[in-house]
Amino acid sequence: MKRAIALVAAAALPLVLGPLVAAPAGAAQPRIYHTISSTHGSATLVVAQGCEVSEVFVSSSKAMYAAQPGPGGKQGLTGVFVRVTDTCASSRARLAAPAAGGGSVVFEADVQNSAPLVVDSRLTRASVTTDLPGTDAAGEPVTVHLVATWTGTGALEHSKVSTHTHFADGNVSANDNNLRRAAIASVSVQVAGRSVSGRTEDASLEQVKSHCIEVPRPGAVEFYPCFGFPG
């Protein structure tokens, strides 16, 4: 059984912590996933120059977890997806069925590393600058140089979500405390002799503080409703 509950932030994978209270004899120990804070910035930039359309998708986060009791853990994650499409290619080649969205993809790369997002607690400003090595869609090695900044523009939105669900194989409880702010992002990417930069309003900053507790019944197997897999 692998039922994912999307109420716990998935910007980064949390630690599995020990039980807060002792379980009755014979009962399975509860598994606790506790995110002290996970903050995430995202942005989508589309730039057209002649026949070429460049799309850049940026995601960057930082997160902190803590055992109870035990030391805290920190994690950063930044990812960049770059795709360059020649929108004139299909007409030049007289293709009967052009590629999805029109044209032909001439470059594509999807890379990530452990660089953390630098952000303030009120989600007013954030930034990340890093080099991300990887491979392009053809398997050739590339390094993406990224410089991205976010400036919060909208109101700070606050929401809480709480759920308690009973399954045949056990119980799960999850609580989220969420902040979100719309933003304007400035994004600059250099890769494989190409340079794409610009400002976009298709951007946001978010923060999640959450915990998820799953309690399997005795004899239950493959019971991981918080994330769908063992932490």
N, C-alpha and C positions, 0 to 999 in steps of 0.2 A: 504494500500500500504506500503510495507516494502522493500525498495530497499537499500541494504547496499553498500556504497562506500568504497572500501578498500584503499583509499588514505590517510586516517587519521590513525595514529598509534593506535593499539589496545592493546598495552602492558598493559595499564590501562585505565579506563573509565574517560573521562574528565568531568569537570563541565559545566553546561549550563549557559551561561553568558547573561547579558542583552544586548539589541541592542546598536550598536555603534551610529546609527543615528535614529531619530524618523521616524516612518513609516507614510505614508499618512493616513488621516482619513479613516477608514473603512478597511484598509489593515492589514493583520496579521503581528505581530511583528517578525522580523528575530530571529532565534535561533542560537547562536554563541557558538561553541565548540573550545576553545583555549588552546593548549598545549604549554607551554613555553619551556619545554624540557622533553622528555621521553627517558631514556637510558636503554638498555636491553642487557643482556648477556645470551647466550644459549650454551649448550654443550651436546653432546651425547657420552656416554662411554659404551663400550661393553667389558666384561672380561670373558674369558673362563677358567675354572679350572676343569679338568677331564670331567665328564658328565654334569656339571652345566655351564650354560651361564647366566651371570648377565648383565642386561641392565639398565642403569641409564640415565634419561633425566632431565636436570637441566635448569630452566628458572628463571632469577632474574632481577628485574627492579626497577628503581626509576623514579618518575615523578613529575613535578611541573606545577600547573595551576594558573591562576589569573583572577579575575573578572575585568571588565572595567567600572567604577572604583570599587575597592574593594580589600580585602585582598587576598593573595596568598594561595594556598593549596598544600600540598605535599602528596604523596602516594607511598608506597613501596609494592612490591609483589614478593614472591619467591615460586616456586613450584618444587616439585621433584616427578618423577615417577620411581619406582623401580620394575623390574620384573626378577625373577629367574626361569629359565627353565631347567628341567632335560631332556637332549637330548637323554638319553639312555632309558627313561621310556617306550616309545612306542615299542621299540624292545623287552624289557623285558616282556612287557605285551602282545606281539604279536598282536598289534592293526592292524586292516585292514586299517584304515585311521588315520594316526598320526595327531596331532594338527597342526595348521598353523605354519609353520616354523620348524616343527619337535619337538617331545618331549612333555613333560607335564609341565604346569606352577605349580611350587611348592610354590611360594610366589609372591604377587603383592600388591603394595600400591601406592596410588596417593594422595599426601598431599600438602598443601600450607599454607602460613601465610603472614603477612604484613612486613616481614623483607626487608629492602631496599638494593639494590646493592650499594656497595661503588666503585666509578669509577672516573677517572680523565676526564677532558673535551676533551682530545685528543684521548681517547679510547686506551691508551697504557697499562693500568693495571686496574684490577677490582677484587673484592673479595666479598664473603658473607660467614658468619658462623652463623648457627642458628639451633635450634631444632624445628622440625615441627611435632606437634601431629596430629593424625588422626586415621583412621582405615584401615586395610588391606582388601583384596578382600573378605575375609571370615567374615568381620564385627568385627574383633577383634581389640581392641585399640593398637596402635603402636606409637612410636615416632621416627622420622628419624632425626639423627644428620648429618648435612651437613657441609662440609668445601670445598669451591670451590674457585679457583683463575684463572684469565684469564691474559695472557700476549699477547698483540697485536704483530702480526708478519708481516702482510701484509701492503700494502700502505693504506692510509686513502682515502676511496672512497667517493666522494661527488656527490649527485644528487638532482635535484629539479623536482617536479611534480606539475602541476597546471591544474585544470579542472573546467569548468563551464558548467553545464548541465541544460536543460530546460525540465521539465516534465509537464504533463497535470495539476497536482495538485500544482505545484510550481517550484521554482528554487533552485539550490544548487551550491555553489562554494567551492572548497577545494584547499589548497596549502600546500605542504610538502617541508621541507628543511632537507635532510637526510645525515647522515654520517655513514660509515660502515668500520670495519676493521676485517680481518681474525685474528684468535687468536689460541693459544694453551691453553688448560684448564687442570688444575689438580683438580681432583674430588675425594672426600672421603666421603663415606656414611656408616653409621652404623645403623642397624635396626633389631630388633627381633633376636639378637644373630648373625647376619650376618654382614660382613664387605666387602665392595667393594671399591677399589681405583685404580687410574691409571691416565695417561695423554692421552689426545686426541686432534687431530687436527680438529676434527669435532666440531668446536666452532667458535663463532663470537661475536663481540661487535657492537651495533648499537645505533644511537641517532636520534631522530625525533623531529623537531620543526614544528608545524602545526596549522592550524585552518580550520574549516569547518563551513560554514554558510548555513542554510536552510531557505528558505522563502516560506511558504505555501500560496497558493492563498486563498482568502476569501471562507469559507465553506469547505475547504479541511480537511479531517480527516485521521488519521493514516499516516501522511506524515513525515517520519523520515529517509531520505535517507543517512544521515551521518553515522548512526550506525544501522539502522533498528529498533530502539526502542527509546522511550523518554529518554533523558539524565537526 
